[in-house]
Amino acid sequence: MSGDRGPVRVERDGDVAVVVLDNPPVNASTAAVRAGLLDALRATAADETVTGVVLIGAGKHLMSGSDLREFSVDELPEPQLPEVLAAIEAHPRPVVAALSGATLGGGLELALACDRRVALAGCRVGLPEVGLGMIPGAGGIVRGVRLLEPDRLLDLVVAAEPIPVGVAGELGLVDEVVTDRLRDAAVAAARSTAKCVLSTLPPRTGKPVLFEETARRLISRHGATPGVLAAAGAVLAATVLPATAALRHERAEFTRLRRGPEAAARRHLFFARTAVARAGRPKVGRPIRTVGVVGAGTMGAGIARAFVSAGADVALVDRDPAALERAADQVARAGGDAAARLRTGTALDVLSDADLVVEAVVEDRGVKAAVLGEVAGAVRPGLPLATNTSYLDIDALAATAVADPERVLGMHFLAPAHRTGVLEVVRGRATSQDALDHVLSAARLLGKLPVIVGVCDGFVGNRIFSAYRHQCELLVEEGATPRQVDEALLDVGVAMGPFAVADMSGLDVAWHARRRRDAAREPRERYSDLADRLVEKGRLGQKTGAGWYRYVTGDRTPYDDPATEVLIAEARAAHGIAPREIGTVEIVERVLTATANEAALVLAEGIATRPGDIDVLMTRGYGFPERLGGPCHWAATRPPAEYAAAIQRLGAALGWGFRPGDPDLLR
C-alpha cells in the first residue's frame, strides 16, 4: 500500500498501517494534509489486512495546530477537520495517535478522535484557540468533556496554554507516556487496543458549583470576552446535549468567532510576532555566557535576574554595597542556582570576562555617558555596550561616551525586566552588525522578542505611550476623571488603566522626561500640566502613598482622592477650561486614535520598520489590548471615513502643531 499523497504517506509495520504526517516545519493542518489523511483512512479501512492504524508525525510534531492563513477566508477549504475526525471514529479498526512535540489545537482534537493516545515524554498538549479569539471547533470540547470534569476542561480551554504531557496523562487526556521508541509503542498499542470512540461515551458532569466558580474566576481574570463566554457555553452544552448536537454547536461557535474582529486581530499579532522573531535573528549567533550589568537599582536587578534565570552568569557592578545586597536578594528569588550564577562588585574589574555589558544606571545623559566611558575603558576592546535607557538619544550617548560608537546600542528592557516578553533594541546610526548580533543573541537567550527600532525621543514604545498618556491627561483636563478614563480603557481590554500605571511606575519618571523636552517645546502646543502639579506636591504615586489616586500602606488598591480633584480643578481654572461631560465612547476614540496616529508618524520617520512591529511591542510590552490587535491593526480595520473623522476630531482637540499621520502606513 503506497497511499502517498503530498504531505501524508502510509507505511506498513506488519499488520499495522502507519500514517505519517510530513508537512514541515511543524506539521500544521492544511487542506492538503487533511485530504491526505482522508485518503489514508479510507484506504486503510478498505484493506482487510490492516488490523490497526497509527497516526504519527515525520518530524518533531504530530500536528502542532492549524495553518492560520486558512482562517482568514470566509469559508475554510475542504476537507475540513471534522470530516477527517469523523472518518477516524468510523474506521473499522482501532486508530492510535502518537503524540510528540507540540500537539496543539487541531492536533489535540485529532488525537482525541483516536481510540488511544500514546505520547512521547517532553511532549506538550493544549487547546490554544481562546488565545486566538476563538474556541476549539472540531470536538476538542465535546470529546474533552468525556475525559475531564467540566470545570477542569474549561480551565484548560480558557487558559489557552500548553501543558506538559505528564500532567495530561494524570488528567486522562493521554493513555500512555513513553520515553523513547514512540512509533514502536504506538504500533503495539494499535495491535492491542479496541475501538473506543470518545463521542459515544457519556460526558462527565462534575459538580455544577465548581463549574460556576471556575467560570466566574476565569471571566474575572480574562474578561468577558467572546471567546471566554463561548467556551463556557460550549462546555456546558457538551454536558447536556447529545454529542452530535454539541459538536454542531461547538463548530458553529468556532466559525462565528473565527470570522469576527477579535480573531482577526489575534491572527494579525500571531503573524506579526513571527515576523519580529524572523527579523530578530542574529546574522551571526554570538555566545552569551557572561553578562555584565552596571547599576544595581530596580531595573539593573531585574535585568540580572532575567539573565541568570536564562542560564547566563552575571557580573553586577554598583558603587553602593547596600544596593548590591538588595539586588542579590532579588536575583536569589529566581531559585535554582540563580544565586551561584551572580557575582557582585563595586569595581569594574568584575566585568573582565563579560560577553556583553548592559548599563542600567539612572536615566540621566551625563551620568550614563560617564559610566559608558568608564566601562569602555575597563573591558576588552570592541565589547558591545548596551544602554538600558527609556528616552535618551543613543547616537548622542555613543558619540560622547566612547571612542568607537559602533559598539553602543540601546537595550530597552520593560518592567518587570525578568517577565516582559518583548525587548526594544535601539540601533544607532553607528551601531555595528556585530554589536547588534550580540544583543539579538542575548534576546534569544532570554526568550524575548527583539523589536529593532531607530533613535528618537522615547524610541517607539515610550514615544507612542507618551501620546497615549498625554491624551488621557487632556481628557481629564477637559472634564473626565482619572477613574473614568481608566475604566473606559479597561473595558476595551488594556491590562491596566493609564493613571493606575503612572502611579505604579512613579510620576517622577515621566516628569524628568518632560523636563528634558521643555526647552524644545513650542509654547503654542497644547500641554497639560496636571501631572506636573501632582509631582510638585510630592505625589509621585504608590511609592509616596499618593499620585492620581491615594494608597493605603500595604495596599496597592487605587482610591479616589479629593486632593486630586482639587488639583485638577485648579489646573482647569488656570487654563480657562470649563469642564464638560465626557462619555466612554469619546474617551476610547480619542485615546486610541491618538495612539494610532503617533504610530503612523513613527513609521513615516522610519523609527519602526513595520506596523506589526509596533503592534507586538505595544501589546506585549505596554498592555495595549491584544483583542484589538495593536494600535496599527485597530486603525487599519476602521472604515476609512470613520477613522478620518476621528483624526479630524483629534486635531481639533490638540490644536496648533497637530500632525496627522498617513493611515495607509498602518496597513
VEXDREN-968284 format. One record per residue (C-alpha): residue in one letter; x negated, y, z; residue number from 1. Coordinates in steps of 0.05 Angstrom, whole numbers, always signed. Example, Ala and Ser with C-alpha at 12.3 -4.5 7.8 and 13.67 -1.06 7.14 Angstrom:
SITE   resn       xx       yy       zz   resi
SITE      A     -246      -90     +156      1
SITE      S     -273      -21     +143      2
***
This chain:
SITE   resn       xx       yy       zz   resi
SITE      M       +0       +0       +0      1
SITE      S      -33      +65      -21      2
SITE      G      +21     +114       -1      3
SITE      D      -26     +172      -18      4
SITE      R       +6     +239      -27      5
SITE      G      -33     +302      -15      6
SITE      P      -46     +312      +59      7
SITE      V      -16     +246      +82      8
SITE      R      -42     +176      +68      9
SITE      V      -24     +106      +91     10
SITE      E      -77      +57     +113     11
SITE      R      -68      -14     +138     12
SITE      D      -93      -45     +202     13
SITE      G      -67     -116     +191     14
SITE      D       +8     -115     +200     15
SITE      V       +8      -42     +225     16
SITE      A      +14      +17     +177     17
SITE      V      -29      +76     +199     18
SITE      V       -1     +141     +171     19
SITE      V      -58     +192     +171     20
SITE      L      -44     +266     +171     21
SITE      D     -102     +302     +137     22
SITE      N      -86     +376     +130     23
SITE      P     -148     +413     +156     24
SITE      P     -166     +452     +195     25
SITE      V     -112     +438     +247     26
SITE      N      -62     +392     +213     27
SITE      A       -7     +444     +213     28
SITE      S      +62     +423     +189     29
SITE      T      +75     +446     +118     30
SITE      A     +125     +426      +65     31
SITE      A      +71     +382      +33     32
SITE      V      +55     +348      +99     33
SITE      R     +129     +336     +114     34
SITE      A     +141     +309      +44     35
SITE      G      +82     +262      +51     36
SITE      L     +107     +238     +118     37
SITE      L     +176     +224      +89     38
SITE      D     +146     +184      +32     39
SITE      A     +103     +144      +80     40
SITE      L     +161     +130     +127     41
SITE      R     +205     +107      +70     42
SITE      A     +151      +63      +40     43
SITE      T     +134      +30     +106     44
SITE      A     +207      +19     +122     45
SITE      A     +216      -17      +56     46
SITE      D     +154      -61      +67     47
SITE      E     +173     -123     +106     48
SITE      T     +100     -139     +120     49
SITE      V      +96      -78     +165     50
SITE      T     +112      -93     +238     51
SITE      G      +96      -24     +266     52
SITE      V      +74      +46     +246     53
SITE      V      +23      +94     +277     54
SITE      L      +21     +169     +263     55
SITE      I      -49     +197     +274     56
SITE      G      -90     +258     +253     57
SITE      A     -151     +252     +209     58
SITE      G     -189     +304     +248     59
SITE      K     -185     +332     +318     60
SITE      H     -109     +342     +320     61
SITE      L      -47     +300     +307     62
SITE      M       -7     +362     +288     63
SITE      S      -22     +429     +320     64
SITE      G      +45     +460     +302     65
SITE      S      +76     +492     +241     66
SITE      D      +46     +536     +188     67
SITE      L      +76     +603     +210     68
SITE      R      +71     +631     +140     69
SITE      E     +131     +588     +122     70
SITE      F     +172     +621     +177     71
SITE      S     +172     +690     +143     72
SITE      V     +222     +669      +89     73
SITE      D     +297     +666      +98     74
SITE      E     +303     +591      +83     75
SITE      L     +248     +543     +103     76
SITE      P     +220     +499      +47     77
SITE      E     +246     +428      +42     78
SITE      P     +239     +378      +71     79
SITE      Q     +247     +408     +139     80
SITE      L     +221     +376     +202     81
SITE      P     +289     +350     +229     82
SITE      E     +295     +307     +166     83
SITE      V     +226     +276     +180     84
SITE      L     +243     +263     +253     85
SITE      A     +309     +231     +234     86
SITE      A     +271     +184     +188     87
SITE      I     +225     +165     +246     88
SITE      E     +284     +149     +290     89
SITE      A     +318     +110     +235     90
SITE      H     +255      +70     +218     91
SITE      P     +269       -5     +228     92
SITE      R     +201      -16     +262     93
SITE      P     +171      +20     +322     94
SITE      V     +133      +84     +307     95
SITE      V      +77     +105     +354     96
SITE      A      +47     +175     +358     97
SITE      A      -28     +181     +371     98
SITE      L      -36     +249     +403     99
SITE      S     -102     +285     +401    100
SITE      G     -129     +356     +404    101
SITE      A      -73     +408     +410    102
SITE      T       -6     +375     +397    103
SITE      L      +39     +435     +399    104
SITE      G     +108     +457     +376    105
SITE      G     +129     +415     +317    106
SITE      G      +72     +367     +332    107
SITE      L     +100     +351     +401    108
SITE      E     +170     +347     +371    109
SITE      L     +142     +297     +320    110
SITE      A     +114     +256     +378    111
SITE      L     +179     +258     +418    112
SITE      A     +216     +228     +359    113
SITE      C     +170     +168     +360    114
SITE      D     +183     +106     +401    115
SITE      R     +118     +112     +442    116
SITE      R      +65     +165     +453    117
SITE      V       -8     +147     +464    118
SITE      A      -54     +206     +478    119
SITE      L     -129     +217     +479    120
SITE      A     -157     +246     +544    121
SITE      G     -171     +320     +536    122
SITE      C     -110     +330     +491    123
SITE      R      -63     +388     +506    124
SITE      V      +12     +388     +491    125
SITE      G      +64     +442     +493    126
SITE      L     +123     +479     +462    127
SITE      P      +98     +550     +447    128
SITE      E     +158     +574     +408    129
SITE      V     +185     +623     +460    130
SITE      G     +118     +658     +457    131
SITE      L     +132     +667     +383    132
SITE      G     +202     +695     +394    133
SITE      M     +239     +630     +381    134
SITE      I     +256     +564     +414    135
SITE      P     +238     +493     +393    136
SITE      G     +282     +476     +334    137
SITE      A     +271     +403     +317    138
SITE      G     +294     +369     +380    139
SITE      G     +239     +389     +429    140
SITE      I     +292     +408     +479    141
SITE      V     +343     +354     +464    142
SITE      R     +293     +298     +467    143
SITE      G     +252     +332     +522    144
SITE      V     +311     +332     +570    145
SITE      R     +315     +257     +563    146
SITE      L     +246     +255     +596    147
SITE      L     +244     +316     +642    148
SITE      E     +291     +346     +692    149
SITE      P     +325     +407     +661    150
SITE      D     +291     +457     +707    151
SITE      R     +222     +428     +693    152
SITE      L     +235     +427     +618    153
SITE      L     +259     +500     +619    154
SITE      D     +195     +519     +656    155
SITE      L     +153     +484     +603    156
SITE      V     +191     +516     +545    157
SITE      V     +192     +588     +572    158
SITE      A     +120     +587     +596    159
SITE      A     +102     +570     +524    160
SITE      E      +33     +547     +547    161
SITE      P       +0     +480     +532    162
SITE      I      -10     +432     +590    163
SITE      P      -65     +380     +598    164
SITE      V      -45     +311     +575    165
SITE      G      -57     +284     +645    166
SITE      V       -1     +329     +670    167
SITE      A      +41     +309     +611    168
SITE      G      +31     +237     +629    169
SITE      E      +53     +249     +701    170
SITE      L     +115     +283     +675    171
SITE      G     +131     +226     +627    172
SITE      L     +121     +264     +562    173
SITE      V      +67     +214     +541    174
SITE      D      +67     +140     +557    175
SITE      E       -7     +124     +557    176
SITE      V      -73     +163     +561    177
SITE      V     -137     +132     +535    178
SITE      T     -208     +158     +540    179
SITE      D     -232     +132     +472    180
SITE      R     -212      +88     +412    181
SITE      L     -146     +124     +404    182
SITE      R     -129      +90     +338    183
SITE      D     -141      +21     +366    184
SITE      A      -97      +36     +427    185
SITE      A      -41      +64     +383    186
SITE      V      -44       +4     +337    187
SITE      A      -40      -43     +397    188
SITE      A      +20       -4     +422    189
SITE      A      +54       -9     +355    190
SITE      R      +49      -85     +359    191
SITE      S      +77      -89     +430    192
SITE      T     +128      -32     +432    193
SITE      A     +202      -39     +420    194
SITE      K     +245      +15     +388    195
SITE      C     +262      +69     +439    196
SITE      V     +298     +128     +407    197
SITE      L     +300     +184     +458    198
SITE      S     +361     +219     +428    199
SITE      T     +402     +157     +442    200
SITE      L     +385     +158     +516    201
SITE      P     +427     +196     +567    202
SITE      P     +400     +265     +586    203
SITE      R     +372     +277     +655    204
SITE      T     +418     +324     +692    205
SITE      G     +378     +342     +754    206
SITE      K     +405     +389     +807    207
SITE      P     +445     +448     +778    208
SITE      V     +420     +493     +834    209
SITE      L     +347     +480     +814    210
SITE      F     +363     +497     +741    211
SITE      E     +397     +562     +762    212
SITE      E     +340     +582     +808    213
SITE      T     +289     +567     +753    214
SITE      A     +328     +606     +700    215
SITE      R     +334     +665     +748    216
SITE      R     +259     +663     +764    217
SITE      L     +238     +658     +691    218
SITE      I     +284     +715     +669    219
SITE      S     +256     +758     +725    220
SITE      R     +184     +742     +704    221
SITE      H     +191     +744     +628    222
SITE      G     +252     +788     +619    223
SITE      A     +320     +772     +590    224
SITE      T     +290     +765     +520    225
SITE      P     +329     +729     +465    226
SITE      G     +281     +671     +467    227
SITE      V     +285     +661     +543    228
SITE      L     +361     +665     +543    229
SITE      A     +368     +618     +482    230
SITE      A     +321     +568     +515    231
SITE      A     +363     +566     +578    232
SITE      G     +426     +558     +536    233
SITE      A     +395     +503     +494    234
SITE      V     +372     +463     +555    235
SITE      L     +440     +469     +586    236
SITE      A     +474     +448     +521    237
SITE      A     +427     +388     +515    238
SITE      T     +450     +363     +583    239
SITE      V     +525     +366     +568    240
SITE      L     +534     +357     +492    241
SITE      P     +526     +294     +451    242
SITE      A     +456     +291     +422    243
SITE      T     +478     +306     +351    244
SITE      A     +516     +368     +372    245
SITE      A     +459     +390     +418    246
SITE      L     +409     +382     +361    247
SITE      R     +453     +425     +315    248
SITE      H     +457     +478     +369    249
SITE      E     +382     +477     +381    250
SITE      R     +368     +483     +306    251
SITE      A     +419     +540     +297    252
SITE      E     +388     +580     +354    253
SITE      F     +318     +568     +327    254
SITE      T     +339     +592     +258    255
SITE      R     +375     +653     +285    256
SITE      L     +315     +674     +326    257
SITE      R     +264     +657     +271    258
SITE      R     +299     +707     +225    259
SITE      G     +301     +760     +279    260
SITE      P     +256     +821     +292    261
SITE      E     +221     +794     +354    262
SITE      A     +198     +730     +319    263
SITE      A     +173     +772     +261    264
SITE      A     +135     +817     +309    265
SITE      R     +102     +759     +345    266
SITE      R      +83     +725     +279    267
SITE      H      +51     +791     +258    268
SITE      L      +10     +790     +322    269
SITE      F      -10     +718     +312    270
SITE      F      -39     +733     +244    271
SITE      A      -69     +799     +268    272
SITE      R     -105     +762     +324    273
SITE      T     -131     +712     +273    274
SITE      A     -158     +769     +231    275
SITE      V     -190     +802     +291    276
SITE      A     -224     +737     +310    277
SITE      R     -249     +728     +239    278
SITE      A     -276     +799     +235    279
SITE      G     -308     +790     +304    280
SITE      R     -351     +731     +285    281
SITE      P     -425     +750     +291    282
SITE      K     -463     +745     +225    283
SITE      V     -518     +710     +265    284
SITE      G     -499     +679     +332    285
SITE      R     -543     +702     +389    286
SITE      P     -555     +661     +452    287
SITE      I     -528     +698     +513    288
SITE      R     -557     +663     +573    289
SITE      T     -571     +721     +620    290
SITE      V     -534     +787     +621    291
SITE      G     -558     +849     +657    292
SITE      V     -504     +893     +687    293
SITE      V     -524     +962     +713    294
SITE      G     -475     +991     +763    295
SITE      A     -441     +951     +817    296
SITE      G     -376     +991     +823    297
SITE      T     -307     +963     +809    298
SITE      M     -319     +956     +734    299
SITE      G     -391     +931     +739    300
SITE      A     -370     +878     +790    301
SITE      G     -313     +857     +744    302
SITE      I     -360     +851     +684    303
SITE      A     -409     +810     +725    304
SITE      R     -352     +765     +747    305
SITE      A     -329     +756     +676    306
SITE      F     -397     +733     +652    307
SITE      V     -412     +685     +710    308
SITE      S     -342     +655     +701    309
SITE      A     -361     +642     +628    310
SITE      G     -424     +606     +649    311
SITE      A     -477     +660     +640    312
SITE      D     -527     +683     +691    313
SITE      V     -521     +755     +712    314
SITE      A     -572     +804     +738    315
SITE      L     -535     +860     +773    316
SITE      V     -571     +926     +789    317
SITE      D     -549     +984     +833    318
SITE      R     -586    +1032     +878    319
SITE      D     -535    +1022     +933    320
SITE      P     -545     +956     +971    321
SITE      A     -475     +962    +1000    322
SITE      A     -445     +965     +930    323
SITE      L     -485     +904     +910    324
SITE      E     -459     +866     +971    325
SITE      R     -387     +884     +954    326
SITE      A     -397     +864     +882    327
SITE      A     -428     +797     +902    328
SITE      D     -367     +783     +945    329
SITE      Q     -321     +796     +885    330
SITE      V     -363     +752     +839    331
SITE      A     -362     +696     +890    332
SITE      R     -286     +695     +885    333
SITE      A     -293     +664     +816    334
SITE      G     -310     +599     +852    335
SITE      G     -353     +542     +830    336
SITE      D     -426     +561     +821    337
SITE      A     -410     +635     +809    338
SITE      A     -449     +660     +869    339
SITE      A     -510     +619     +848    340
SITE      R     -508     +650     +778    341
SITE      L     -513     +721     +805    342
SITE      R     -576     +755     +827    343
SITE      T     -577     +827     +850    344
SITE      G     -629     +881     +859    345
SITE      T     -639     +955     +868    346
SITE      A     -695     +959     +817    347
SITE      L     -692     +950     +741    348
SITE      D     -744     +894     +741    349
SITE      V     -687     +846     +756    350
SITE      L     -666     +855     +683    351
SITE      S     -731     +826     +655    352
SITE      D     -701     +763     +624    353
SITE      A     -634     +793     +601    354
SITE      D     -609     +777     +531    355
SITE      L     -562     +837     +534    356
SITE      V     -553     +894     +583    357
SITE      V     -486     +926     +598    358
SITE      E     -488     +995     +631    359
SITE      A     -427    +1007     +675    360
SITE      V     -444    +1068     +717    361
SITE      V     -399    +1129     +730    362
SITE      E     -364    +1159     +669    363
SITE      D     -410    +1219     +663    364
SITE      R     -450    +1232     +600    365
SITE      G     -512    +1258     +636    366
SITE      V     -514    +1201     +685    367
SITE      K     -503    +1148     +631    368
SITE      A     -556    +1178     +586    369
SITE      A     -607    +1179     +642    370
SITE      V     -591    +1106     +662    371
SITE      L     -594    +1082     +590    372
SITE      G     -661    +1116     +581    373
SITE      E     -689    +1083     +643    374
SITE      V     -663    +1015     +624    375
SITE      A     -690    +1021     +553    376
SITE      G     -760    +1030     +581    377
SITE      A     -754     +974     +631    378
SITE      V     -731     +917     +586    379
SITE      R     -762     +884     +526    380
SITE      P     -766     +928     +463    381
SITE      G     -704     +927     +420    382
SITE      L     -660     +893     +471    383
SITE      P     -587     +912     +456    384
SITE      L     -558     +961     +506    385
SITE      A     -483     +965     +513    386
SITE      T     -448    +1022     +550    387
SITE      N     -382    +1010     +582    388
SITE      T     -350    +1077     +570    389
SITE      S     -277    +1095     +561    390
SITE      Y     -284    +1161     +525    391
SITE      L     -356    +1185     +515    392
SITE      D     -390    +1196     +448    393
SITE      I     -432    +1134     +434    394
SITE      D     -471    +1169     +379    395
SITE      A     -490    +1227     +424    396
SITE      L     -509    +1180     +480    397
SITE      A     -552    +1137     +434    398
SITE      A     -587    +1198     +403    399
SITE      T     -605    +1229     +470    400
SITE      A     -617    +1169     +514    401
SITE      V     -665    +1125     +474    402
SITE      A     -717    +1130     +420    403
SITE      D     -685    +1074     +380    404
SITE      P     -609    +1088     +377    405
SITE      E     -597    +1027     +334    406
SITE      R     -598     +984     +397    407
SITE      V     -540    +1022     +430    408
SITE      L     -465    +1008     +423    409
SITE      G     -402    +1011     +465    410
SITE      M     -373     +951     +501    411
SITE      H     -308     +978     +530    412
SITE      F     -280     +928     +580    413
SITE      L     -208     +938     +600    414
SITE      A     -188     +928     +672    415
SITE      P     -190     +878     +702    416
SITE      A     -253     +860     +664    417
SITE      H     -252     +786     +682    418
SITE      R     -180     +776     +659    419
SITE      T     -163     +821     +600    420
SITE      G     -167     +780     +536    421
SITE      V     -190     +836     +489    422
SITE      L     -254     +876     +484    423
SITE      E     -263     +943     +448    424
SITE      V     -331     +941     +413    425
SITE      V     -353    +1010     +392    426
SITE      R     -402    +1012     +335    427
SITE      G     -441    +1077     +329    428
SITE      R     -470    +1107     +266    429
SITE      A     -539    +1079     +282    430
SITE      T     -518    +1012     +314    431
SITE      S     -555     +954     +282    432
SITE      Q     -524     +889     +259    433
SITE      D     -569     +853     +309    434
SITE      A     -541     +893     +368    435
SITE      L     -471     +882     +342    436
SITE      D     -483     +807     +336    437
SITE      H     -507     +804     +408    438
SITE      V     -443     +837     +433    439
SITE      L     -398     +795     +388    440
SITE      S     -434     +732     +414    441
SITE      A     -421     +757     +485    442
SITE      A     -348     +767     +469    443
SITE      R     -343     +696     +442    444
SITE      L     -376     +671     +506    445
SITE      L     -325     +710     +547    446
SITE      G     -267     +684     +506    447
SITE      K     -246     +755     +490    448
SITE      L     -221     +781     +423    449
SITE      P     -270     +835     +400    450
SITE      V     -237     +893     +364    451
SITE      I     -291     +931     +327    452
SITE      V     -278    +1006     +325    453
SITE      G     -313    +1071     +309    454
SITE      V     -331    +1132     +350    455
SITE      C     -283    +1186     +372    456
SITE      D     -259    +1213     +438    457
SITE      G     -226    +1153     +473    458
SITE      F     -242    +1107     +413    459
SITE      V     -178    +1071     +392    460
SITE      G     -146    +1045     +456    461
SITE      N     -153    +1105     +502    462
SITE      R     -140    +1155     +447    463
SITE      I      -74    +1122     +429    464
SITE      F      -57    +1111     +502    465
SITE      S      -71    +1185     +516    466
SITE      A      -20    +1204     +463    467
SITE      Y      +30    +1156     +494    468
SITE      R      +18    +1182     +564    469
SITE      H      +20    +1255     +542    470
SITE      Q      +88    +1245     +511    471
SITE      C     +113    +1214     +575    472
SITE      E      +89    +1275     +614    473
SITE      L     +122    +1323     +565    474
SITE      L     +188    +1286     +573    475
SITE      V     +184    +1295     +649    476
SITE      E     +167    +1368     +639    477
SITE      E     +230    +1375     +596    478
SITE      G     +277    +1343     +647    479
SITE      A     +266    +1268     +654    480
SITE      T     +240    +1238     +719    481
SITE      P     +178    +1192     +723    482
SITE      R     +225    +1136     +745    483
SITE      Q     +270    +1147     +684    484
SITE      V     +212    +1143     +636    485
SITE      D     +181    +1082     +669    486
SITE      E     +247    +1044     +669    487
SITE      A     +264    +1063     +597    488
SITE      L     +198    +1034     +573    489
SITE      L     +202     +974     +618    490
SITE      D     +269     +958     +585    491
SITE      V     +234     +953     +517    492
SITE      G     +181     +907     +545    493
SITE      V     +120     +947     +568    494
SITE      A      +82     +909     +621    495
SITE      M      +83     +967     +670    496
SITE      G     +113    +1037     +668    497
SITE      P      +63    +1092     +648    498
SITE      F      +69    +1131     +713    499
SITE      A      +61    +1069     +755    500
SITE      V       +0    +1051     +712    501
SITE      A      -30    +1120     +723    502
SITE      D      -22    +1114     +798    503
SITE      M      -54    +1045     +797    504
SITE      S     -113    +1068     +755    505
SITE      G     -124    +1133     +792    506
SITE      L     -102    +1201     +765    507
SITE      D     -173    +1228     +772    508
SITE      V     -198    +1183     +715    509
SITE      A     -155    +1217     +662    510
SITE      W     -166    +1285     +697    511
SITE      H     -241    +1281     +685    512
SITE      A     -229    +1263     +612    513
SITE      R     -183    +1324     +604    514
SITE      R     -235    +1369     +635    515
SITE      R     -286    +1347     +583    516
SITE      R     -238    +1368     +529    517
SITE      D     -219    +1435     +560    518
SITE      A     -269    +1477     +520    519
SITE      A     -246    +1448     +454    520
SITE      R     -171    +1452     +469    521
SITE      E     -133    +1502     +425    522
SITE      P      -93    +1549     +470    523
SITE      R      -32    +1545     +424    524
SITE      E      -29    +1469     +431    525
SITE      R      +26    +1445     +478    526
SITE      Y       -6    +1418     +541    527
SITE      S      +27    +1391     +604    528
SITE      D       -9    +1406     +669    529
SITE      L      +36    +1363     +712    530
SITE      A      -18    +1311     +724    531
SITE      D      -69    +1365     +738    532
SITE      R      -25    +1394     +792    533
SITE      L      -19    +1326     +825    534
SITE      V      -94    +1316     +825    535
SITE      E     -106    +1386     +853    536
SITE      K      -61    +1368     +911    537
SITE      G     -104    +1307     +925    538
SITE      R      -51    +1259     +897    539
SITE      L      -95    +1210     +860    540
SITE      G      -47    +1151     +860    541
SITE      Q      -46    +1087     +901    542
SITE      K     -116    +1099     +930    543
SITE      T      -92    +1162     +965    544
SITE      G      -22    +1138     +980    545
SITE      A      +10    +1188     +932    546
SITE      G       +9    +1205     +859    547
SITE      W      +70    +1207     +814    548
SITE      Y     +101    +1163     +868    549
SITE      R      +86    +1153     +941    550
SITE      Y      +60    +1089     +972    551
SITE      V      +61    +1056    +1040    552
SITE      T       -3    +1026    +1067    553
SITE      G       -8     +953    +1045    554
SITE      D      +50     +961     +996    555
SITE      R      +39     +975     +922    556
SITE      T     +113     +989     +910    557
SITE      P     +123    +1059     +879    558
SITE      Y     +173    +1100     +918    559
SITE      D     +204    +1165     +892    560
SITE      D     +173    +1225     +928    561
SITE      P     +208    +1292     +939    562
SITE      A     +140    +1325     +939    563
SITE      T     +130    +1303     +866    564
SITE      E     +197    +1333     +848    565
SITE      V     +176    +1400     +878    566
SITE      L     +111    +1400     +838    567
SITE      I     +149    +1383     +774    568
SITE      A     +199    +1439     +787    569
SITE      E     +142    +1488     +798    570
SITE      A     +109    +1467     +733    571
SITE      R     +174    +1475     +694    572
SITE      A     +184    +1545     +723    573
SITE      A     +112    +1565     +707    574
SITE      H     +122    +1545     +635    575
SITE      G     +192    +1574     +629    576
SITE      I     +224    +1506     +616    577
SITE      A     +297    +1496     +634    578
SITE      P     +306    +1421     +649    579
SITE      R     +357    +1383     +607    580
SITE      E     +388    +1315     +607    581
SITE      I     +345    +1264     +571    582
SITE      G     +371    +1195     +555    583
SITE      T     +337    +1128     +548    584
SITE      V     +342    +1127     +472    585
SITE      E     +306    +1194     +466    586
SITE      I     +251    +1172     +514    587
SITE      V     +237    +1108     +477    588
SITE      E     +238    +1140     +408    589
SITE      R     +193    +1199     +427    590
SITE      V     +142    +1156     +463    591
SITE      L     +137    +1100     +411    592
SITE      T     +137    +1149     +353    593
SITE      A      +80    +1189     +385    594
SITE      T      +41    +1125     +396    595
SITE      A      +51    +1101     +325    596
SITE      N      +34    +1170     +296    597
SITE      E      -33    +1171     +334    598
SITE      A      -47    +1102     +307    599
SITE      A      -36    +1127     +236    600
SITE      L      -86    +1184     +249    601
SITE      V     -137    +1135     +277    602
SITE      L     -130    +1093     +213    603
SITE      A     -136    +1155     +169    604
SITE      E     -201    +1174     +203    605
SITE      G     -229    +1104     +195    606
SITE      I     -237    +1094     +271    607
SITE      A     -197    +1030     +264    608
SITE      T     -200     +985     +203    609
SITE      R     -132     +951     +201    610
SITE      P      -63     +964     +232    611
SITE      G      -66     +894     +262    612
SITE      D     -130     +911     +300    613
SITE      I      -93     +968     +335    614
SITE      D      -33     +924     +350    615
SITE      V      -76     +869     +381    616
SITE      L     -114     +920     +423    617
SITE      M      -52     +956     +448    618
SITE      T      -12     +893     +464    619
SITE      R      -69     +852     +494    620
SITE      G     -104     +910     +529    621
SITE      Y      -53     +964     +544    622
SITE      G      +12     +928     +555    623
SITE      F      +48     +951     +492    624
SITE      P     +108     +903     +483    625
SITE      E      +90     +841     +443    626
SITE      R     +163     +834     +425    627
SITE      L     +155     +899     +384    628
SITE      G      +91     +874     +351    629
SITE      G      +48     +934     +370    630
SITE      P      +57    +1007     +351    631
SITE      C      +38     +998     +278    632
SITE      H      +86     +940     +266    633
SITE      W     +141     +976     +305    634
SITE      A     +135    +1037     +259    635
SITE      A     +125     +996     +196    636
SITE      T     +191     +959     +207    637
SITE      R     +233    +1022     +218    638
SITE      P     +275    +1045     +160    639
SITE      P     +232    +1098     +126    640
SITE      A     +284    +1153     +131    641
SITE      E     +296    +1138     +205    642
SITE      Y     +221    +1140     +221    643
SITE      A     +212    +1204     +181    644
SITE      A     +267    +1237     +221    645
SITE      A     +235    +1214     +286    646
SITE      I     +169    +1244     +264    647
SITE      Q     +204    +1310     +250    648
SITE      R     +234    +1310     +320    649
SITE      L     +167    +1293     +350    650
SITE      G     +134    +1351     +312    651
SITE      A     +188    +1399     +336    652
SITE      A     +175    +1377     +408    653
SITE      L     +100    +1385     +403    654
SITE      G      +99    +1449     +363    655
SITE      W      +34    +1481     +340    656
SITE      G      -21    +1435     +316    657
SITE      F      +21    +1373     +307    658
SITE      R       -8    +1327     +253    659
SITE      P      +38    +1275     +222    660
SITE      G       +2    +1212     +203    661
SITE      D      +14    +1174     +138    662
SITE      P      +65    +1119     +154    663
SITE      D      +40    +1079      +94    664
SITE      L      -25    +1066     +132    665
SITE      L      +14    +1029     +186    666
SITE      R      +39     +975     +139    667
***
